[in-house]
Amino acid sequence: PEIVVLGRLRSLSVNVAQDREGRWHCGLDRSTGRAKLDEKFCRAVTKCVRKGARGDDAVDACIRDSRGRLVRQVERELKKGSS
């Protein structure tokens, strides 16, 4: 069965899915403008989903420790992009 989980990390929405072949895929509703930072978000959320987190609350709880640091990085990058 396909698994699709959506999560929201302040201003970004993350979509994680597992296809029928078992491969994991992640996408953001918009880029932070930094590919490495986008990748970090996707890895963090995908890791949580693979551990069983489903839905915004479960993903949020799973990444609580790293989220603050990641969100601050994203916010700094977004501010740089809008300046």
Helices and strands as residue ranges (DSSP letters): E 3-9, E 12-18, E 24-28, H 35-50, H 55-62, H 64-82
